[in-house]
Amino acid sequence: MSDNSSIEWTDATWNPVRGCTKVSAGCALCYAERFSERFRGVPGHPFEQGFDLRMVPEKLDQPRRWRRPRRVFVNSMSDLFHPEVSEDYIARVGRVMGEVRRHTYQVLTKRHDRMEELLSGRLSWMAELPNVWFGVSVENRRQGLPRLAALRRTPAAVRFASVEPLLEDLGEFDLRGVDWVIVGGESGPRARPMEEAWVVNVLRQCRRDGVPFFFKQWGGVRKHLNGRLLHGRTYDEFPVN
């Protein structure tokens, strides 16, 4: 967890859950897994158990200790809607977000079906929280675009799509009901390349539908060398809520 995140679109990360399992092509070179497994077996380290999924209830109250309002990426090292995270524990996370409203919470998942089911049903009160943004990862057409469709059906104050890592051209898709799009290339060892035309296609459709566009990075093995300029400028747009 970090109160000074290096992720361009957030201010802090909060991890009341750690660890995850792979579900799609975007998970193949997971940065969180790579980081966590470096510390497997190190006594006393937060990732002593590597990337094994586990709840971290002692971290639930962390947002209360941050006095300055922040954008908070929830579970940057996991997935709140993982099937092994109980509905009760998701609700505990939601209650903190509802009680500590000075922060804006960004919840990102690849488990779109479970998010849609819970926010449309028993946890509908979480969908009504005005300071909580719910988003899905979209890395390709086959696995990512169905998540985007599910997101559009999911009740939320703010809906966003993290198109990262963008692994192919997405073609035409529907952004009605989506409030924000982030695009980025993969980074780190063996990073898969991203083509400019794929990014421009997403930007074009954001402009068509009036959706704020945030370009995170080109990525690559040495992402700092490639930067985050597109058409000679940065795109740092956020939703208005």
ZADOSE-430046 format. One record per residue (C-alpha): residue number from 0; residue in one letter; x, y, z. Coordinates in Angstrom, 1 decimal, padded with zeros to 4 digits, always signed. Layout:
N
[NUM, 'A', [X, Y, Z]]
...
REM end
This chain:
241
[0, 'M', [+000.0, +000.0, +000.0]]
[1, 'S', [+001.2, +003.5, -000.8]]
[2, 'D', [+000.1, +007.0, +000.1]]
[3, 'N', [+002.2, +008.4, -002.8]]
[4, 'S', [+001.4, +006.1, -005.7]]
[5, 'S', [+003.5, +006.2, -008.9]]
[6, 'I', [+000.3, +005.2, -010.9]]
[7, 'E', [-000.5, +008.2, -012.9]]
[8, 'W', [-004.2, +008.2, -012.5]]
[9, 'T', [-004.4, +007.8, -008.7]]
[10, 'D', [-002.9, +009.3, -005.6]]
[11, 'A', [-002.8, +006.3, -003.2]]
[12, 'T', [-003.3, +002.6, -003.2]]
[13, 'W', [-005.3, +000.6, -000.5]]
[14, 'N', [-005.0, -003.1, -000.3]]
[15, 'P', [-007.4, -004.8, +002.2]]
[16, 'V', [-007.0, -007.8, +000.0]]
[17, 'R', [-003.7, -009.2, -001.4]]
[18, 'G', [-003.0, -011.7, -004.1]]
[19, 'C', [-005.0, -012.9, -007.0]]
[20, 'T', [-005.3, -015.6, -009.7]]
[21, 'K', [-005.1, -015.3, -013.5]]
[22, 'V', [-008.3, -015.1, -015.6]]
[23, 'S', [-007.4, -013.7, -019.0]]
[24, 'A', [-004.7, -012.6, -021.4]]
[25, 'G', [-004.1, -009.3, -019.6]]
[26, 'C', [-003.0, -011.3, -016.5]]
[27, 'A', [-000.1, -013.1, -018.3]]
[28, 'L', [+002.6, -010.8, -017.2]]
[29, 'C', [+001.0, -009.4, -014.0]]
[30, 'Y', [+003.1, -006.7, -012.4]]
[31, 'A', [+001.5, -007.4, -009.0]]
[32, 'E', [+002.4, -011.1, -009.1]]
[33, 'R', [+005.9, -010.4, -010.2]]
[34, 'F', [+006.4, -007.9, -007.4]]
[35, 'S', [+004.8, -010.1, -004.7]]
[36, 'E', [+006.6, -013.3, -005.5]]
[37, 'R', [+010.0, -011.6, -005.0]]
[38, 'F', [+009.2, -011.6, -001.3]]
[39, 'R', [+007.7, -015.1, -000.8]]
[40, 'G', [+009.1, -016.6, +002.3]]
[41, 'V', [+010.6, -013.4, +003.7]]
[42, 'P', [+009.5, -013.5, +007.3]]
[43, 'G', [+007.4, -010.5, +008.4]]
[44, 'H', [+007.1, -009.1, +004.9]]
[45, 'P', [+003.6, -008.0, +003.7]]
[46, 'F', [+004.1, -010.5, +000.8]]
[47, 'E', [+005.6, -013.3, +002.8]]
[48, 'Q', [+003.0, -015.5, +001.2]]
[49, 'G', [+003.8, -014.2, -002.3]]
[50, 'F', [+000.7, -013.7, -004.5]]
[51, 'D', [-001.5, -016.1, -002.6]]
[52, 'L', [-005.0, -014.6, -002.1]]
[53, 'R', [-005.7, -013.4, +001.4]]
[54, 'M', [-007.7, -010.9, +003.3]]
[55, 'V', [-005.9, -008.1, +005.2]]
[56, 'P', [-008.5, -006.9, +007.7]]
[57, 'E', [-006.0, -004.8, +009.6]]
[58, 'K', [-005.8, -002.5, +006.6]]
[59, 'L', [-009.5, -001.8, +006.5]]
[60, 'D', [-009.2, +001.4, +008.5]]
[61, 'Q', [-006.3, +002.9, +006.6]]
[62, 'P', [-008.4, +005.5, +004.7]]
[63, 'R', [-009.5, +006.9, +008.0]]
[64, 'R', [-005.9, +007.9, +008.8]]
[65, 'W', [-005.5, +009.9, +005.6]]
[66, 'R', [-006.7, +013.3, +006.4]]
[67, 'R', [-006.2, +015.0, +003.0]]
[68, 'P', [-008.7, +013.9, +000.3]]
[69, 'R', [-007.2, +011.5, -002.2]]
[70, 'R', [-008.1, +009.4, -005.2]]
[71, 'V', [-007.6, +005.8, -003.9]]
[72, 'F', [-007.0, +002.8, -006.1]]
[73, 'V', [-008.7, -000.1, -004.2]]
[74, 'N', [-006.8, -003.4, -004.3]]
[75, 'S', [-004.0, -002.5, -006.7]]
[76, 'M', [-002.5, -005.8, -005.7]]
[77, 'S', [-005.7, -007.9, -006.0]]
[78, 'D', [-009.3, -007.9, -007.2]]
[79, 'L', [-012.2, -007.0, -004.8]]
[80, 'F', [-014.6, -009.2, -006.7]]
[81, 'H', [-012.5, -012.3, -006.8]]
[82, 'P', [-014.7, -015.3, -006.1]]
[83, 'E', [-012.8, -016.2, -002.9]]
[84, 'V', [-013.4, -012.7, -001.4]]
[85, 'S', [-016.6, -013.2, +000.5]]
[86, 'E', [-019.6, -011.0, +000.0]]
[87, 'D', [-019.4, -010.0, +003.7]]
[88, 'Y', [-015.8, -008.8, +003.3]]
[89, 'I', [-016.6, -006.8, +000.2]]
[90, 'A', [-019.4, -005.2, +002.2]]
[91, 'R', [-016.8, -004.3, +005.0]]
[92, 'V', [-014.7, -002.6, +002.4]]
[93, 'G', [-017.7, -000.8, +001.0]]
[94, 'R', [-018.7, +000.4, +004.5]]
[95, 'V', [-015.3, +002.1, +004.9]]
[96, 'M', [-015.7, +003.8, +001.5]]
[97, 'G', [-019.1, +005.0, +002.5]]
[98, 'E', [-018.1, +006.3, +005.8]]
[99, 'V', [-014.9, +008.0, +004.7]]
[100, 'R', [-016.3, +010.1, +001.9]]
[101, 'R', [-013.5, +012.7, +001.7]]
[102, 'H', [-011.7, +010.2, -000.6]]
[103, 'T', [-012.6, +009.0, -004.1]]
[104, 'Y', [-012.2, +005.3, -004.5]]
[105, 'Q', [-011.4, +003.6, -007.8]]
[106, 'V', [-012.3, -000.1, -007.8]]
[107, 'L', [-011.1, -002.1, -010.8]]
[108, 'T', [-012.0, -005.7, -011.6]]
[109, 'K', [-011.7, -008.4, -014.2]]
[110, 'R', [-014.6, -010.3, -012.5]]
[111, 'H', [-017.3, -008.2, -014.2]]
[112, 'D', [-020.0, -010.8, -013.8]]
[113, 'R', [-019.7, -010.9, -010.0]]
[114, 'M', [-019.5, -007.1, -009.8]]
[115, 'E', [-022.6, -006.7, -011.9]]
[116, 'E', [-024.5, -009.3, -009.9]]
[117, 'L', [-023.6, -007.9, -006.5]]
[118, 'L', [-024.0, -004.2, -007.3]]
[119, 'S', [-027.3, -004.9, -009.0]]
[120, 'G', [-028.5, -007.0, -006.0]]
[121, 'R', [-027.5, -007.5, -002.4]]
[122, 'L', [-024.7, -004.8, -002.5]]
[123, 'S', [-026.7, -002.2, -004.5]]
[124, 'W', [-026.0, +000.3, -001.7]]
[125, 'M', [-022.4, +000.3, -002.7]]
[126, 'A', [-023.3, +001.2, -006.3]]
[127, 'E', [-025.1, +004.3, -004.9]]
[128, 'L', [-022.0, +005.7, -003.1]]
[129, 'P', [-021.1, +008.9, -005.0]]
[130, 'N', [-017.4, +008.7, -004.2]]
[131, 'V', [-016.8, +005.2, -005.5]]
[132, 'W', [-015.9, +004.6, -009.1]]
[133, 'F', [-016.3, +001.1, -010.5]]
[134, 'G', [-014.3, -000.1, -013.5]]
[135, 'V', [-013.3, -003.1, -015.6]]
[136, 'S', [-010.1, -004.0, -017.4]]
[137, 'V', [-010.3, -004.2, -021.2]]
[138, 'E', [-007.2, -005.7, -022.9]]
[139, 'N', [-008.6, -007.3, -026.0]]
[140, 'R', [-011.8, -008.0, -027.9]]
[141, 'R', [-012.6, -011.6, -026.8]]
[142, 'Q', [-012.2, -011.1, -023.0]]
[143, 'G', [-012.2, -007.3, -022.6]]
[144, 'L', [-015.2, -006.2, -024.6]]
[145, 'P', [-017.7, -008.4, -022.7]]
[146, 'R', [-016.4, -006.8, -019.5]]
[147, 'L', [-017.2, -003.4, -021.0]]
[148, 'A', [-020.7, -004.5, -021.9]]
[149, 'A', [-021.2, -005.7, -018.4]]
[150, 'L', [-019.9, -002.4, -017.0]]
[151, 'R', [-022.5, -000.5, -018.9]]
[152, 'R', [-025.2, -002.6, -017.3]]
[153, 'T', [-023.8, -002.2, -013.8]]
[154, 'P', [-025.2, +000.5, -011.6]]
[155, 'A', [-022.5, +002.9, -010.3]]
[156, 'A', [-022.0, +006.6, -009.7]]
[157, 'V', [-019.0, +006.6, -012.1]]
[158, 'R', [-018.0, +003.8, -014.5]]
[159, 'F', [-014.6, +003.5, -016.0]]
[160, 'A', [-012.6, +001.3, -018.3]]
[161, 'S', [-008.9, +000.6, -017.8]]
[162, 'V', [-007.7, -000.4, -021.3]]
[163, 'E', [-004.4, -001.7, -020.1]]
[164, 'P', [-002.5, -003.5, -021.3]]
[165, 'L', [-004.0, -002.8, -024.7]]
[166, 'L', [-003.0, -006.0, -026.6]]
[167, 'E', [-004.8, -005.5, -030.0]]
[168, 'D', [-007.1, -003.2, -031.9]]
[169, 'L', [-010.5, -003.2, -030.2]]
[170, 'G', [-012.5, -002.3, -033.3]]
[171, 'E', [-015.8, -000.5, -032.7]]
[172, 'F', [-017.4, -000.6, -029.2]]
[173, 'D', [-020.1, +001.2, -027.2]]
[174, 'L', [-019.1, +003.7, -024.6]]
[175, 'R', [-022.6, +004.9, -023.7]]
[176, 'G', [-022.8, +005.0, -019.9]]
[177, 'V', [-019.0, +004.9, -019.4]]
[178, 'D', [-017.6, +008.0, -017.7]]
[179, 'W', [-013.8, +007.6, -018.1]]
[180, 'V', [-011.3, +005.6, -020.2]]
[181, 'I', [-007.7, +004.9, -019.3]]
[182, 'V', [-005.3, +003.5, -022.0]]
[183, 'G', [-001.8, +002.1, -021.5]]
[184, 'G', [+000.7, -000.3, -022.8]]
[185, 'E', [+002.3, -003.2, -021.0]]
[186, 'S', [+005.5, -002.6, -019.1]]
[187, 'G', [+008.3, -004.7, -017.6]]
[188, 'P', [+010.2, -007.8, -018.8]]
[189, 'R', [+008.8, -009.4, -022.0]]
[190, 'A', [+006.2, -006.5, -022.3]]
[191, 'R', [+003.9, -007.1, -025.3]]
[192, 'P', [+004.0, -004.1, -027.8]]
[193, 'M', [+001.1, -001.7, -028.3]]
[194, 'E', [+000.5, +000.1, -031.7]]
[195, 'E', [-000.3, +003.8, -031.9]]
[196, 'A', [-003.3, +003.0, -034.2]]
[197, 'W', [-004.9, +001.0, -031.5]]
[198, 'V', [-004.6, +003.9, -029.0]]
[199, 'V', [-005.9, +006.4, -031.6]]
[200, 'N', [-008.9, +004.2, -032.2]]
[201, 'V', [-009.9, +004.3, -028.6]]
[202, 'L', [-009.3, +008.1, -028.4]]
[203, 'R', [-011.5, +008.6, -031.5]]
[204, 'Q', [-014.4, +006.7, -029.9]]
[205, 'C', [-013.9, +008.6, -026.6]]
[206, 'R', [-014.2, +011.9, -028.5]]
[207, 'R', [-017.2, +010.6, -030.4]]
[208, 'D', [-019.1, +009.7, -027.2]]
[209, 'G', [-017.8, +012.6, -025.0]]
[210, 'V', [-015.8, +010.3, -022.6]]
[211, 'P', [-012.7, +011.7, -020.8]]
[212, 'F', [-009.5, +010.0, -022.0]]
[213, 'F', [-006.4, +009.4, -019.9]]
[214, 'F', [-003.3, +008.1, -021.7]]
[215, 'K', [-001.1, +006.4, -019.0]]
[216, 'Q', [+001.9, +005.1, -020.9]]
[217, 'W', [+003.4, +003.5, -024.0]]
[218, 'G', [+005.0, +000.9, -021.8]]
[219, 'G', [+007.8, -001.4, -022.9]]
[220, 'V', [+010.7, -003.0, -021.1]]
[221, 'R', [+012.0, +000.5, -020.2]]
[222, 'K', [+008.7, +002.4, -020.0]]
[223, 'H', [+010.4, +005.6, -018.8]]
[224, 'L', [+012.2, +005.9, -022.2]]
[225, 'N', [+008.9, +005.7, -024.1]]
[226, 'G', [+007.0, +008.2, -022.0]]
[227, 'R', [+003.3, +009.0, -022.3]]
[228, 'L', [+003.0, +011.5, -025.0]]
[229, 'L', [+000.4, +010.9, -027.7]]
[230, 'H', [+000.3, +013.3, -030.7]]
[231, 'G', [+003.0, +015.4, -028.9]]
[232, 'R', [+000.9, +016.0, -025.7]]
[233, 'T', [-000.3, +014.3, -022.6]]
[234, 'Y', [-003.9, +013.3, -022.0]]
[235, 'D', [-004.8, +013.6, -018.3]]
[236, 'E', [-008.6, +013.9, -018.4]]
[237, 'F', [-010.7, +012.8, -015.5]]
[238, 'P', [-014.5, +012.3, -015.1]]
[239, 'V', [-016.5, +015.1, -013.5]]
[240, 'N', [-018.6, +013.8, -010.6]]
REM end
